[in-house]
Amino acid sequence: MNNMKKIGLSALAGSLVAFSAANAEITMSGGASVGVSSANETRASSYYMGDSINFTLSGETDSGLTITQKIELEGGVDNQSTAIAGEWGTLTYHKHGGDSVMSGWDDMTPTAYEEVWAYSTVSSATTASAGREATFINGVSGDKLWRYDSPTFSGVSVHAAYLQGGASESESDHGTISSYSDFGVQIAPEMVEGLSIGYAFGEIVESTTITNDESTLWIKYTNGPVSVGYQSSEVAGQTSTQDDESTAMSISYAVTDDLSISYGVHEVDLGSSTTDQEAKGFSASYTMGGVSISVAMNEMENAAGSTDTTFDTEGYDLNVAFSF
């Protein structure tokens, strides 16, 4: 097994600067992080940092619409969006860095820190050299994305997204995308406190003759300090070898108001392989004053359905965050 160890130290700026201009308000906030990581025990450690400044311009028109412009700077423009909100809901155009419904709901099972497959993107640096990367069913996110979110009526809300043009770099596993659209419904029944259910489906159009469909169904229930969740997703491709299914389950427990722990499993049944990709992991988080300590220990076997142990990975993440 390969070992990936990562120790992070984050300083999150809690200060907020606000300016008023006519009927609009401008706010600014920021954050920073530094750390050191190692992909596996045979590699030298490397240092990293993250820093961002967030600008938000918000105001109300004479007709009662609320317009919100957001820009995040992190070594350049990271996320950028414009939202139009009214009694009918919120319509957002993401010029850069938008989440569709499916990508936002790729894993809704409860966790104290990270998803059990969180380090596959790190692990794929190893597997990609042999043409294999860990597989997930996660819709499409990226630039030039429209998204609509309705108000909640009796515990029910609807969501939809549309993306036109090529996929962003982070969605390169989908290949060239002509367009993408999805739709989702979330229900929190008023008669069952702590229960939430969601269903979403999306269509990836690669060309006039190639279309792939994805869907996901998740359910989560919280009773006191315990939360449990289950999620099932699938993608239907052009042939049976492109049909994949995944299932995820997890449980989290709030030991105290400050300490939470969780354990989860995630399995992908690939149409292109008789071997399932399997991941499991443990997370914990502890908060005391303005300090949060989080840890995750994850493990993946048979990435992309490969039986080669080269594609079996272990990941560890320890993060200390400060808020002030």
C-alpha positions as MATLAB code, in Angstrom:
seq = 'MNNMKKIGLSALAGSLVAFSAANAEITMSGGASVGVSSANETRASSYYMGDSINFTLSGETDSGLTITQKIELEGGVDNQSTAIAGEWGTLTYHKHGGDSVMSGWDDMTPTAYEEVWAYSTVSSATTASAGREATFINGVSGDKLWRYDSPTFSGVSVHAAYLQGGASESESDHGTISSYSDFGVQIAPEMVEGLSIGYAFGEIVESTTITNDESTLWIKYTNGPVSVGYQSSEVAGQTSTQDDESTAMSISYAVTDDLSISYGVHEVDLGSSTTDQEAKGFSASYTMGGVSISVAMNEMENAAGSTDTTFDTEGYDLNVAFSF';
ca = [
       0.000    0.000    0.000;
       1.175    3.494   -0.741;
       1.033    5.991    2.081;
       0.104    9.629    1.716;
       0.621   11.851    4.738;
      -0.519   15.446    4.856;
      -0.248   17.929    7.690;
      -1.941   21.282    7.224;
      -1.996   24.466    9.265;
      -4.717   26.964    8.359;
      -5.252   30.524    9.491;
      -8.738   31.682    8.592;
      -9.244   35.412    8.725;
     -12.453   36.246   10.498;
     -12.267   39.971    9.876;
     -14.784   41.567    7.569;
     -14.585   44.980    5.896;
     -17.803   46.588    4.662;
     -18.460   49.661    2.552;
     -21.809   51.179    1.562;
     -22.353   52.785   -1.817;
     -25.845   54.089   -2.656;
     -28.188   51.068   -2.305;
     -25.351   48.507   -2.418;
     -22.961   47.121    0.171;
     -19.445   45.869   -0.503;
     -17.859   43.376    1.895;
     -14.398   41.845    1.901;
     -13.112   38.779    3.763;
     -10.158   36.473    3.402;
      -8.312   33.379    4.557;
      -4.917   31.708    4.361;
      -3.388   28.268    4.897;
       0.056   26.659    4.834;
       1.098   23.030    5.148;
       3.316   20.149    4.126;
       2.310   16.953    2.321;
       3.755   13.676    1.071;
       2.023   11.563   -1.590;
       3.579    8.377   -0.160;
       6.469    7.396    2.079;
       8.865    7.042   -0.880;
       8.456   10.707   -1.882;
       9.925   13.818   -0.344;
       7.546   16.099    1.519;
       6.382   19.280   -0.190;
       5.032   22.495    1.255;
       1.907   24.282    0.070;
      -0.155   27.332    0.893;
      -3.590   28.679    0.166;
      -4.708   32.287    0.317;
      -7.879   33.977   -0.828;
      -9.647   37.325   -0.676;
     -13.404   37.403   -1.195;
     -15.264   40.482   -2.437;
     -19.061   40.633   -2.328;
     -21.213   43.414   -3.783;
     -24.892   43.165   -2.846;
     -27.818   45.493   -3.365;
     -31.541   45.694   -4.043;
     -33.205   47.126   -7.145;
     -36.321   49.298   -7.124;
     -38.319   46.265   -8.248;
     -37.274   44.303   -5.155;
     -34.645   42.022   -6.703;
     -31.472   41.342   -4.706;
     -28.319   41.298   -6.883;
     -25.128   39.758   -5.465;
     -21.766   39.813   -7.230;
     -18.973   37.617   -5.772;
     -15.309   37.407   -6.728;
     -12.680   35.259   -5.022;
      -9.011   36.010   -5.644;
      -6.494   33.224   -5.034;
      -3.395   33.660   -7.186;
      -5.782   35.214   -9.729;
      -9.558   35.052  -10.109;
     -10.774   31.755   -8.597;
     -14.570   31.897   -8.267;
     -16.783   34.564   -9.842;
     -20.583   34.716   -9.905;
     -23.645   36.964  -10.181;
     -26.885   36.014   -8.393;
     -30.384   37.429   -8.916;
     -32.766   36.637   -6.057;
     -36.470   37.237   -5.529;
     -39.505   35.608   -4.003;
     -39.335   33.034   -6.825;
     -35.839   31.837   -5.837;
     -32.245   32.525   -6.883;
     -30.775   32.425  -10.390;
     -26.959   32.414  -10.445;
     -24.517   32.701  -13.331;
     -21.094   31.281  -12.477;
     -18.537   32.839  -14.783;
     -15.903   30.724  -13.037;
     -16.064   27.837  -10.566;
     -19.750   26.859  -10.489;
     -21.280   23.710   -8.967;
     -24.145   21.898  -10.685;
     -26.756   19.999   -8.668;
     -25.095   16.611   -9.270;
     -21.588   17.861   -8.503;
     -22.810   19.518   -5.302;
     -24.520   16.283   -4.267;
     -21.727   13.884   -5.269;
     -21.517   12.654   -1.657;
     -24.168   13.695    0.846;
     -23.401   11.069    3.491;
     -22.447   12.607    6.870;
     -18.797   13.024    7.803;
     -16.863   14.720   10.582;
     -14.228   16.021    8.134;
     -13.619   14.506    4.677;
     -15.317   12.057    2.312;
     -13.775    8.576    2.329;
     -12.576    8.994   -1.274;
     -11.158   12.492   -0.667;
      -7.546   11.591   -1.467;
      -8.199    9.881   -4.785;
      -7.243   13.079   -6.580;
      -3.847   12.846   -4.897;
      -3.662    9.125   -5.542;
      -4.506    9.615   -9.218;
      -1.139   11.310   -9.672;
       0.259    7.806   -9.256;
      -2.412    5.920  -11.185;
      -2.649    8.380  -14.082;
       0.825    7.417  -15.280;
      -0.611    4.008  -16.128;
      -3.795    5.445  -17.620;
      -6.005    4.823  -14.586;
      -7.685    7.224  -12.209;
     -10.175    6.674   -9.415;
     -13.759    6.726  -10.692;
     -16.658    8.821   -9.356;
     -20.167    9.768  -10.451;
     -20.262   13.489   -9.821;
     -22.004   15.373  -12.623;
     -20.195   18.370  -14.097;
     -18.974   21.594  -12.538;
     -17.076   24.456  -14.124;
     -17.237   27.794  -15.867;
     -20.159   29.398  -17.731;
     -22.713   27.572  -15.571;
     -26.265   28.721  -14.812;
     -27.968   27.448  -11.645;
     -31.453   27.927  -10.180;
     -32.392   27.268   -6.543;
     -36.017   27.590   -5.436;
     -37.300   28.683   -2.038;
     -38.312   25.871    0.316;
     -42.030   25.103    0.403;
     -43.191   22.728    3.162;
     -39.698   21.208    3.239;
     -39.412   20.810   -0.549;
     -36.951   22.666   -2.808;
     -36.009   22.227   -6.469;
     -32.671   22.910   -8.143;
     -31.433   22.968  -11.745;
     -28.201   23.744  -13.600;
     -27.034   24.207  -17.193;
     -23.522   24.459  -18.622;
     -22.676   25.335  -22.223;
     -19.303   24.693  -23.849;
     -16.232   22.609  -23.049;
     -15.598   21.072  -19.664;
     -13.284   22.725  -17.197;
      -9.946   21.142  -16.428;
     -11.340   19.573  -13.268;
     -13.960   17.751  -15.350;
     -11.549   16.370  -17.944;
     -12.588   12.815  -17.023;
     -15.845   13.449  -18.879;
     -14.038   14.284  -22.125;
     -15.259   17.051  -24.412;
     -18.677   18.373  -23.355;
     -21.021   20.162  -25.730;
     -23.518   20.887  -22.961;
     -24.647   19.635  -19.568;
     -27.914   19.984  -17.657;
     -29.305   18.528  -14.446;
     -32.278   18.795  -12.106;
     -32.742   17.881   -8.459;
     -35.350   17.795   -5.702;
     -34.626   17.890   -1.979;
     -37.237   16.980    0.643;
     -37.102   17.487    4.406;
     -40.498   16.138    5.561;
     -41.987   18.335    8.248;
     -43.561   15.297    9.922;
     -40.190   13.513   10.328;
     -37.657   15.760   12.032;
     -34.040   15.100   11.058;
     -34.831   13.316    7.765;
     -33.718   14.681    4.379;
     -33.939   13.040    0.960;
     -32.562   14.159   -2.394;
     -32.741   12.961   -5.988;
     -30.988   14.422   -9.034;
     -30.345   13.429  -12.636;
     -28.107   14.953  -15.279;
     -27.429   14.653  -18.999;
     -23.927   15.017  -20.457;
     -24.008   15.800  -24.176;
     -20.645   15.105  -25.790;
     -21.980   15.396  -29.371;
     -25.234   15.053  -31.321;
     -24.823   11.269  -31.180;
     -23.171   10.726  -27.784;
     -25.145   11.369  -24.574;
     -24.488   10.010  -21.075;
     -27.013   10.084  -18.220;
     -26.176   10.295  -14.517;
     -28.408   10.123  -11.448;
     -28.129   10.006   -7.678;
     -30.446    9.295   -4.739;
     -29.460   10.031   -1.156;
     -31.101    9.853    2.255;
     -29.797   11.217    5.548;
     -31.276   10.992    9.036;
     -30.167   12.701   12.244;
     -31.426   11.755   15.684;
     -29.717   13.546   18.532;
     -25.930   13.154   18.227;
     -26.112   10.406   15.561;
     -26.374   10.942   11.783;
     -26.546    8.148    9.216;
     -26.617    8.369    5.429;
     -26.932    6.246    2.308;
     -26.419    7.235   -1.323;
     -26.745    5.388   -4.633;
     -25.556    6.828   -7.962;
     -25.281    5.548  -11.516;
     -24.183    6.565  -14.993;
     -25.544    5.105  -18.239;
     -23.076    5.330  -21.121;
     -23.151    4.221  -24.743;
     -22.330    0.586  -23.961;
     -22.556   -1.704  -20.927;
     -18.828   -1.233  -20.295;
     -19.550    2.464  -19.686;
     -22.325    1.801  -17.161;
     -21.145    2.411  -13.589;
     -22.931    2.271  -10.233;
     -21.800    3.465   -6.818;
     -23.032    3.162   -3.253;
     -21.931    5.058   -0.154;
     -22.808    4.687    3.521;
     -21.578    6.502    6.601;
     -22.355    7.268   10.222;
     -21.246   10.231   12.312;
     -21.482   10.780   16.046;
     -21.224   14.046   17.956;
     -19.466   12.855   21.101;
     -19.745   16.343   22.592;
     -20.588   19.782   21.244;
     -16.897   20.096   20.337;
     -15.933   16.577   19.207;
     -17.355   14.586   16.256;
     -16.278   11.309   14.644;
     -17.429    9.451   11.512;
     -16.829    6.297    9.489;
     -17.883    5.573    5.916;
     -17.509    3.280    2.923;
     -17.802    3.947   -0.814;
     -17.928    1.338   -3.591;
     -18.019    1.713   -7.386;
     -19.210   -1.153   -9.600;
     -17.628   -0.469  -12.997;
     -19.058   -1.841  -16.220;
     -15.545   -2.047  -17.617;
     -14.218   -4.321  -14.845;
     -15.267   -7.309  -12.766;
     -13.426   -5.806   -9.782;
     -15.097   -3.085   -7.704;
     -13.309    0.072   -6.620;
     -13.591    0.266   -2.813;
     -12.847    3.071   -0.366;
     -13.310    3.451    3.376;
     -12.263    6.001    5.926;
     -12.448    7.515    9.398;
     -12.708   11.227   10.254;
     -12.721   13.238   13.469;
     -12.882   16.923   14.313;
     -12.439   18.843   17.545;
     -13.091   22.528   18.136;
     -11.936   24.522   21.135;
     -12.318   28.271   21.133;
     -10.997   29.559   17.840;
      -9.007   26.389   17.079;
     -10.280   23.377   15.080;
      -8.318   20.148   14.717;
      -9.481   17.703   12.035;
      -8.093   14.348   10.967;
      -9.014   11.833    8.257;
      -7.593    8.392    7.527;
      -8.774    6.956    4.201;
      -7.990    3.866    2.155;
      -8.794    2.916   -1.451;
      -8.394   -0.425   -3.237;
      -8.729   -1.330   -6.920;
      -8.825    2.231   -8.253;
     -10.681    2.242  -11.601;
     -11.212   -1.512  -11.197;
      -7.541   -2.471  -11.353;
      -6.344   -5.516   -9.404;
      -2.769   -4.207   -9.505;
      -1.774   -3.310   -5.942;
      -0.016   -0.258   -7.396;
      -3.459    1.330   -7.437;
      -4.144    0.635   -3.739;
      -3.596    3.770   -1.665;
      -3.825    5.038    1.899;
      -4.297    8.690    2.746;
      -3.949   10.666    5.973;
      -4.822   14.289    6.575;
      -4.315   16.349    9.728;
      -5.500   19.944    9.667;
      -5.345   22.666   12.312;
      -7.470   25.746   11.609;
      -7.625   29.044   13.446;
     -10.489   31.527   13.307;
     -10.239   35.039   14.683;
];
